Amino acid sequence: MKTKPGSAAVFQARLIMLIMINIAQLWILAATVDAALGRRYSVLAPLVIASAVCFLITLSIIRWWRPTSRQKTSTGYIRSSVKDQ
């Protein structure tokens, strides 16, 4: 099976972005726990909102950022437009 030359780079870029967002979410979680244990409840709402934004960005990267060479069939399966030779 042949793939497009840049598909590995696109996959690696998506993976690196997901790892960076995951690290940011872990930092937000640590800050949230620290604020809750320190009884600083005024900073909890912005931290929860920031975590939700990170989650939505991650969801969009996983769900919708696909290479343009892939197409969905009528049954919902993904079919590559590159033909085997």
N, C-alpha and C positions, 0 to 999 in steps of 0.2 A: 504494500500500500504506500503510495506516494503522498507526501504532505507538502504544503506550501513552505517555502524557505523561511519565512518569518514566524511560523506558528509556534516554534519552540521559544522564541523571544517573547511573544505575546503571553504564552503560558507562564514563563518565568517572571514577567513584569506583574501579571495578576497575582502570582504567588507572593512576590515580595511586598506588594501593596497590602495583601491580606495579612501577612506577618506583621507589618508595621502597624496596621490598625489593631491587630490582636494585642500587641505590646502596649499600645495606647490605652486599650480597654482594661488591661491588667493594671496599668498605672492609675486609671480612674477608679477602679475597684479598690485599690489600696488607699487612695485618698479618701474615698467614701467611707471605708471602714474606720480610718483614722479620724475622720470628722465625726462619725457617729459615736465612737468611743470617747472622743473629747467633748462630746455634747455640744458641738457646733452645728446645729441643725439648719442654720441659714445657708450653708454651702451645699447641703445635700441636693436640693432641687437642681441647681446648675450642673452638678456632677451626674445626676440621673439623666438629665437632658443630653449632656455630652455623650454619655454611654449609649443612649438611644440613637443619637445621630451616627455614632460609629457603627452600631448594629445595622442601621438602614444603608449606610455606605457599603458595608460588607455584603449585605443581602443583594444590593444592586450589582456589585462586582460579580458575585457568584451567579446570579440569575440572568442578568441582561447583557453584560459585556462579553459577547461572543465574537469570535472571528467572523468576518463578513462572508467567508466562503462556505459557511454551514447554513443549511436550510432545513426547516421543519417540514415533515411530510404531513399528509392529511390525518394520520393517526397520532401525530405529536412526537414521533421519533425524529431524531436529528440525522440528517443524511448529508454527507460531505459532497460537495460539487466536483471534487477531483475524482476522475474515473480511474479505476485500476487498469493497468495495461499488461 
